[in-house]
Amino acid sequence: MGSIEVSSLSKSFRTGPPVLDSLSFRFDGAGAVGYLGPNGAGKTTTLKLLVGLLRPSRGHAFLNGVDPMVDRKGALWDVGALIETPEPYPTLNVLEALDAVGRLRGLTRDDVDREVDRCHELLDLPPLGQRIGGLSKGQRQRVALAATLMGDPSVLLLDEPTSGLDPAERVLVRHLLNRLKRDHLVLLSSHQMLEVTEVCDRVVFLDRGRILLDDRVDRVAGRIRSRQVDVEFARPVAPESATALADVGGAVTPISERRWRISFDGSDATRIRLLERCQGLAPVVQFAPTTLVLEDAYLELIPPTADNA
């Protein structure tokens, strides 16, 4: 199994505050880690330092125990990285692009063919003979993801892997990541909270180059109490029926004839009473927090500002 580690990692450029400030974490074995933060928090910089595209100002980064500043080939040998949506050369076709990556990884001709077939099946790639320059943005992104998976590396560093994908493609990639995390270590930087919620076992919140929280997703969910729920009824409910909820929750906002948004104190006891009252009005189809738990945690830790709004 793979490992990802940074130790007192800092990165500064000529002007401005440090992009990363004494960052430290370590992840081992299989699983998926969400790496979250606003634009400019230092997420992509961390990934670039891990693969040796940038040199640290202080501290060290390690992939599978190897520092890329000391031995880049050794550090990257069993690692697949997708950083800042790289695109293969537009004049190559899909097969040529993947073949080039496979050869760089030291795969034999037969191994390359097997890997191309495997990635083709995993990501529903466009025809292998089609030129990269003629592909849609989503197709190019899937080819870039396939290149990352060539050789089946044990560690995957993915920077916004679903960028440019349509909803069906996003679902495809989420399912793939859930399969991969069973026996790979995945570090996933993303602004898509649904993606992180459905894929990741652990989450790191980063802001201004510092870690605000590093914990398991289930523990984060246990600490955050959503104070709004959306309820959907099986049939239209008259707006005046909302008064039945007034002594339990707070404001009730009709979204449609069948759907309401209810504010409350966030406690489990009140949530249960609200659900019971709603069921007394009409059959309930859905009763769920308005926002994802990780989104609530994100906003609690990193309130919107002029810099990250």
Rosetta blueprint (number, residue, H / E / L):
1 M L
2 G L
3 S E
4 I E
5 E E
6 V E
7 S E
8 S E
9 L E
10 S E
11 K E
12 S L
13 F L
14 R L
15 T L
16 G L
17 P L
18 P L
19 V L
20 L E
21 D E
22 S E
23 L E
24 S E
25 F E
26 R E
27 F E
28 D E
29 G L
30 A L
31 G E
32 A E
33 V E
34 G E
35 Y E
36 L E
37 G L
38 P L
39 N L
40 G L
41 A L
42 G L
43 K H
44 T H
45 T H
46 T H
47 L H
48 K H
49 L H
50 L H
51 V H
52 G L
53 L L
54 L L
55 R L
56 P L
57 S L
58 R E
59 G E
60 H E
61 A E
62 F E
63 L E
64 N L
65 G L
66 V E
67 D L
68 P L
69 M L
70 V L
71 D L
72 R H
73 K H
74 G H
75 A H
76 L H
77 W L
78 D L
79 V E
80 G E
81 A E
82 L E
83 I L
84 E L
85 T L
86 P L
87 E L
88 P L
89 Y L
90 P L
91 T L
92 L L
93 N E
94 V H
95 L H
96 E H
97 A H
98 L H
99 D H
100 A H
101 V H
102 G H
103 R H
104 L H
105 R L
106 G L
107 L L
108 T L
109 R H
110 D H
111 D H
112 V H
113 D H
114 R H
115 E H
116 V H
117 D H
118 R H
119 C H
120 H H
121 E H
122 L H
123 L H
124 D L
125 L L
126 P L
127 P L
128 L L
129 G L
130 Q L
131 R E
132 I H
133 G H
134 G H
135 L L
136 S L
137 K H
138 G H
139 Q H
140 R H
141 Q H
142 R H
143 V H
144 A H
145 L H
146 A H
147 A H
148 T H
149 L H
150 M L
151 G L
152 D L
153 P L
154 S L
155 V E
156 L E
157 L E
158 L E
159 D E
160 E L
161 P L
162 T L
163 S L
164 G L
165 L L
166 D L
167 P H
168 A H
169 E H
170 R H
171 V H
172 L H
173 V H
174 R H
175 H H
176 L H
177 L H
178 N H
179 R H
180 L H
181 K L
182 R L
183 D L
184 H L
185 L E
186 V E
187 L E
188 L E
189 S E
190 S L
191 H L
192 Q L
193 M H
194 L H
195 E H
196 V H
197 T H
198 E H
199 V H
200 C L
201 D L
202 R E
203 V E
204 V E
205 F E
206 L E
207 D E
208 R L
209 G L
210 R E
211 I E
212 L E
213 L E
214 D E
215 D E
216 R E
217 V H
218 D H
219 R H
220 V H
221 A H
222 G H
223 R H
224 I L
225 R L
226 S L
227 R L
228 Q E
229 V E
230 D E
231 V E
232 E E
233 F E
234 A L
235 R L
236 P L
237 V L
238 A L
239 P H
240 E H
241 S H
242 A H
243 T H
244 A H
245 L H
246 A L
247 D L
248 V L
249 G L
250 G L
251 A L
252 V E
253 T E
254 P E
255 I L
256 S L
257 E L
258 R L
259 R E
260 W E
261 R E
262 I E
263 S E
264 F L
265 D L
266 G L
267 S L
268 D H
269 A H
270 T H
271 R H
272 I H
273 R H
274 L H
275 L H
276 E H
277 R H
278 C H
279 Q H
280 G H
281 L H
282 A L
283 P L
284 V E
285 V E
286 Q E
287 F E
288 A E
289 P E
290 T L
291 T L
292 L L
293 V H
294 L H
295 E H
296 D H
297 A H
298 Y H
299 L H
300 E H
301 L H
302 I L
303 P L
304 P L
305 T L
306 A L
307 D L
308 N L
309 A L
